[in-house]
Structures are given as structure tokens and as C-alpha cells.
């Protein structure tokens, strides 16, 4: 996730379908498309969104509006050539999240997600300073 661009609202559905065709492990929700902040570069599509739906009960640890979840997937051709998430792209994700106002960035990967190598993904994120709690992997931002 090097230099890229923000995806305009009118183009997000197209990128959501592309993410699914690349193997994203579930349907991208209407809320994610309409309310998220979407970005693309030559390697990946990522989107940031509040982890709590409007009006839903707020779990402990999500009390403020400074928490974002990041979702994304790399282009399958690029994934075969090497890791899409690396030290540089990790920093880019963190900076974008901070610019969006986040102080905590989550990768919310439930253990029961079919077809997802959850333990491997969490181990991989640990390489970039992420830690886990009951919700998934997270990174504290801003210092």
C-alpha cells in the first residue's frame, strides 16, 4: 500500500466487487461501502470504517470515536509475487488511519471466519507491532 488514491463514493461498489473477486472472504457490506473511507494503489484495496454500527451497543474498549477497523485485500497477482503488507505499507495504513482521526486501528478477524488463516494473519501482524485482544489484532497509533 504505497502511494495510492482515495476511492470516490461513486466508485466504491466497483472496488467492493473487485475485492470480493480477489478472494475477500465475505461479502463487503452496504455500510462498509457507503460509510467507509476507501483507498487503492497498484497492490491492494483497503477501507477504514468504525467497528461499531450506529445505534449498536458499544463494547468496552470502543468507548470513543477514535477507533477504526481496517479491511483490505491485495491483488492476487501481486500477492503471488510477494507480501502486499510490508513495513512500508504498514506505516501507510497507520498514517491514513491517524489522518482519519483514529488512535487505535483494528483488524477484526473472528476466529470462526471460514477460509481465513486467522492465526497466520495475526502472527503476520505481530511482525509490525500489532497485538491481540478479544476483538482481533490492533495497533495503537500516535506515539
Beta strands, then each sheet from edge to edge (+ up, - down):
strand 1: 5-6
strand 2: 37-40
strand 3: 44-49
strand 4: 67-74
strand 5: 104-107
strand 6: 131-133
strand 7: 136-140
sheet 1: 1+ 2- 3+ 4- 5- 7+ 6-
end
